Amino acid sequence: MKVAALIPHYDHAGTLPTVVSAMRAQGLPVLIVDDASPERCRPVLDELARQDEVLVRHLPVNQGKGGAVKAGMAWAHDLGYDHVLQVDADAQHALGDAARLLEVARAQPEAVVCAEPVYGDDAPRARLYGRKLSNFWAAINSGSRQIRDGMCGFRIYPLGPVLKFLKAHQTGDRMDFDIEVLVLLVWAGVPLAWVRTPVKYRPEAFRISSRGVTTLLISLMHASCSSGCWACRALGNSCGGPDERGSWRTLVPTAGAGCSQASLAVGLAVQALSPMAAASDRRRGGGVCSS
């Protein structure tokens, strides 16, 4: 198994070197996808790029966390890696637990190995409740209880099946990606494995997110998943998951009138809000926000 650490980065120059050092201590090469960060981050990124086994790719335009992760997956595959360990740049995660994720991935190379976050008393209750609600909808949308946490940005992806799936299906480019990709992979039959790991709450880590637009975008993603599949089932249609021409965001003419109308309405809203999220992120000084 050939694994690289993949770090989507936006404006976390203060913590990024710590994350890179921890991944290198695990013996992993590091790929940093910089999501058009402010110029003040450039010296740190340039210094990291001079280190052995550390590569930096600069995206010319802010894509959002999902866009940065997808760009990094394709880049890693082109470099010959078959797995990536996605880790956030804000050093929230117990970085030493990367060894535990890698151990599970070596035993189950076909699985997406996900961190299941364990929060301490410092985590705000509102954030925990919101997370529980999102996980509830992930269970509804996936039709299973396999997804224990859909938002944690600390996981190992097998690139072969995941990239094949992403090429065939449209997915979100922002904070909705982490959740949506797991829902869709469950539908595709890709197994998930879980490792419980502590997460440190860092208030400064959340300054980047345009919270109102991001929350609405995630909510619409959940609604789109629900309307795109469960309406089909209720009408006796056989969509059984995302269509080859796109995910729930794309109108599927063969899926049935009720499903098509619901998916179209929600899909158009998601597509309309995506550029709003990007614009809001840029105004507030952020693109990639950690879970």
C-alpha angles and dihedrals in degrees: 000000000000110000134180128187110242117203119186105204138194122162098329097119091138095062103024095086090055091054092046092049091050092050092048088050086060089056093250125141110232130228115190118195107197109204098213094290122189116279091253088074094057099088092054092047092047091050091050091048089059091061122097115265093009120116127181126201119191117210109214094216129034108261102175127244095293092049091050092049093049091048089050093050092053090046092050091049091051088053091055102259119140097194136031129201105215112208130171120245097229097077093236094133129080091254094193088065088073084089090060093050090049091051091055092044092054090052092045106027092167093058133087102237110211133189114235103210121229109200126206130219090277093072113101114246092228090059092049092049091049090051092050090051092050091049090049090056091045087058091049093047096045093044090229144073093239094109106078093170125005100184107054111113096209111093144116119240125198099225099208100065096029096052091044089054095045092052090057099043136051114234135177121278098208136048091316091070098077092057099036096051092056092049091051094044090053088054089050091053097247107151122238126212125191137213120187111226135164121253125203117222111229113182091200090058091070098053089093101060120092087221102192096049093038092051091049091047091053091046091052090048089056091047091048092051091050096047092042095056115016093049088055091052093046089053092048094247122143106229089124092182138335120351121242090244093059145316129279088298092071124074110247107203093197096052098085134270098272094046093044094051094047094044092047094051094048094038092055090049091051092048091048094049096048095076089042089057091049093050092046091049091053093049092050093043102253148095111160114048122181126235 
